[in-house]
Amino acid sequence: MKKSIFSYFSYLVLLLLAVGTLSSCGETDGTDPAPTITINPTSATIDVGQQADFTYTVVASKNLEEIRIISRNVTQQTVVDFTNNDSHNGTFSFIGGIDDAGTTVTITVEAVDTDGNRSSSSVDIAVNDAPDPIAIKTYPAILLGAQDNASTGSFLDASEGNVYKIADAKANSALVDMAYLQGSSSNGQGAVIGSLRDASVEQVFSTETGWATRNDTRFRNTSLTTANFDAIIDGSELTAAYAAGSEPNIGTTGDPREGATSRVNQLAANTVFAFRTADGKDGLVKVVSIDAGTTGSIRLEVKVVE
């Protein structure tokens, strides 16, 4: 009988232990999950100087404590003012620098809630190798005379910085890219630089006949400042400036000899305009000063792709 009682008691103890173990396995430790982070896009490839833009979303079970944007192991931005207590929508950007060329830069978004639960998510930004530099020529002191200026030529070879009077310009017409004239203020022209195919240049200098070559240089207005002009050191910047320039309406006739595609009007000191020569060389011109009138002159600084 004692053996039976002991066996029954042992069985009861084992049963209680088993129930306790099963009960313990069903319990949680009460720890909330860490915040979830979503970044869009998930990666990017950019050129040097180009910007990559990202958006991100953080959602937490508890209130958020802090969000950090980390690059190169350095916190670039700390966010403590959230869209909601337990969620946030944000943005960040990255611009590829010269030192980043040919590398992959990782940016991490890290989020922490008020219970100390922490999570992170990263994006990789591949920065392309920097292109080879495109050499440019700079001519800092080009002086062109207006049509009645007897001492200073009106015609410019922009590639070499040479100025010609009309007789030499005709003899070297294949080299001439543009001409300077003082137009009629009543027509809204003022100080004008145009190609040899421009209607106003044709009228003033009679370039329509007797010239073996009349290069069809194209012009565009820009919003560049003199400081922008002075800072340019690479031919790619000249091409970008021409591409970004504006072409005012040349009229319903579409005559390529008329309008700012064939000339730039109303030039003034500190104006910066773009041009593309007939052989495809891009350049910029900064107007330094103007001596108005048909016997006056214009002083320019020119930058052009070699």
Residue, then its C-alpha position, 0 to 999 in steps of 0.5 A: m500500500k505504501k508503494s502504491i501511494f508513493s507511485y501515485f504521488s510520483y505520478l502526480v508530481l510528474l504531471l504537474l511538472a509537465v503541465g507547468t512546462l507546457s504552460s511556460c512554452g505558451e507564454t511570451d516574454g513581453t518584448d515588442p518587435a523593433p521598428t520596421i523601415t522601408i526605403n524607396p528606391t532600394s538602390a541607385t546609380i548616379d554620376v559625379g555631381q548627380q543627386a539621388d533622392f530617397t523616401y523612407t517610412v518607419v513604423a513602430s509598435k511603441n512610440l519612436e525615440e529617434i531616427r538617424i541617417i548614417s553615411r560613412n559611419v557618421t550621422q548625417q541627420t537626426v530626426v526627433d520630430f515625427t509624422n506620428n508618435d509611432s511612425h514617420n515618413g521622411t526623405f534624404s538625398f545624396i550627391g556624388g562627389i569626385d572622391d566617390a567616383g567608382t565606389t559604392v556608398t551605403i546610407t543607413v536609416e536607423a530607428v529606435d523606439t522608446d523601449g530601446n528596440r532598434s532596427s536599421s535598413s540600408v541602400d547602396i548608391a553606386v557612383n560611376d567613374a568620372p568622365d575624362p575632362i574635356a579641355i577648353k580654351t579661354y580668351p579673356a580679352i576679345l574686342l570686336g568693333a561694330q560695323d562702322n568701327a574702322s580700327t577694330g574688326s567685327f568678325l570672330d573665330a571663336s575656336e582660336g580667338n582671332v578677330y578679323k576685319i571684313a576683308d580678312a573675314k571674307a578671305n578666311s570665311a571658313l574660320v569665322d563663327m560670328a559677327y558683332l553689330q549695333g542694331s536698331s533699338s527700335n527693332g529691339q536689337g541693340a548690341v547684337i552678335g550673330s552668325l553669318r547666316d543671320a538676316s541682320v548680319e547679312q543686311v549690315f555686312s552683305t554676307e549673303t553674297g561673295w562669301a565662300t563659307r557662311n558658318d551657321t553658328r547657333f546661339r542661346n540665352t542663358s541665366l548664368t551669372t558672371a560667377n557661374f561663367d568664371a567657375i567653368i573649367d570643363g567642356s562638359e559644363l559648356t555643353a550643359a550650358y548650351a543644352a539648358g539655354s533658351e531659344p526665343n520664338i523665331g516666328t511662325t515662318g521658322d526662318p533660321r536666319e531670324g531670332a535668337t537661334s541665329r543671333v543674340n540681341q540686346l546684349a549688356a555688360n555681364t550677360v552670358f550667352a551660349f553658342r554652338t559652332a557649325d562644327g559642333k563646338d560648344g562655348l560661352v561668352k561673357v560680355v565684359s563691356i560695351d561702347a554703344g553705337t555703330t562706331g563702338s565696340i564690345r569686349l568679351e571673354v570667351k570659353v570654348v571646347e577645344 
